[in-house]
Amino acid sequence: MRYQKANEILPVELVELIQDYIDGEYVYIPRKQENKKGWGEASRAREELQSRNIEIFVKYSQGLGVKDLAKQYFLSEKSIQRIVLQERKKNEGKQGSVPE
């Protein structure tokens, strides 16, 4: 999000009307509902986290322990356990079973 000068993008009459309500202050104009983006859509953060979570699950499935994964990814052990559980549930839905 970047700031734009109202007098450069809005009609003079509208700027004057807005000044009657708020003069010289900042105003946030929200996006229309149909233009809103979900968390991580613009920055690809969601995709990067999903990729990381799959990587954690694969390493866990190959025998790497929760403590080691927590240290490697700078996460708490609880976070690693949550990620493993989520990925296990996703895989069960795809394959019917998951290797222990």
N, C-alpha and C positions, 0 to 999 in steps of 0.2 A: 504494500500500500504506500502510495506517495501522495504528498500534498500537492494540490493544484490551486492556483489563485482563482477565486470565484469570478472576479471581474474579467478574467481572460476566457472563461468558458461559459458563463451564464449571461443572459440578457440583463441589461442595466436595471430594468424594472424589477426583476427578480432579486438582484443583489440589494437594491434599496429596500425591498420588502423584508428580506432576511435581516438586514441591518436594523429594522424596527424591532426585531425580536432579540438579536444578539449582535452587538456591534464590536467588531475587532477581535472576537473570540474564535476558538476552533470549534468546528461542528463536524461530527462524523455522520456521513450518509451511508447507511447500510446497503449492501447488495440486495438486488431483488432475489427472492427465494429461488427462482429457476436458474440464477447465475451463481449460486453459492457452490463452493467446492468443498469436498470433504477434507478432513485432516490429512495432511501429507500428500495430497494430489499434486499440488503445484511444485513441491520441492523433491518429490520422489522418496521422501523419508519413509513412507509406508512400505514401499517396495524394498528399500534397503533393510528395514527391520525384519520383514518377512524372510528375506534371503538369509540374514543373520540367524534367525530362529530356526530355519531349516538346517543350516550348518551346525548349529548347536545340537539339534536333535540327531543328526547323522553321527556326530562325534560321540554323543551319549549312547547311541545304538551300537557303536563300535567298541564300547567299553570304557570310554573316558568318564571319570567320576564327576559328580555334581560340584565338589569342592574345586577340582581342577578347572572345570568349565567356568565357574564363578570367577576364579582368579584370571583366567585367560581373557574373558570378556568384560571384566570389571563390573560384574553384576552380583547381587546377593544370591545365596544358595536358594532362597525362596523363589527368586525370579527365574532361575534356571529350572527349578522344579515345575513352575507354572508353564514355562515355555515347552518343556518336554511333554507335559500333560496335554497342552493344547495341540501340539503337533501330533501326538499319539492319537488323539481323538480325530483329527483331520485324516490321518492315514487309515484309521479303522473304517471311516466312512468310504474311503476310496478302495481299499483292498479287502476289507472284511476282517483282517487281523494284522497285528503289528508284531515284529520280532521283539522279544524281551531282551 
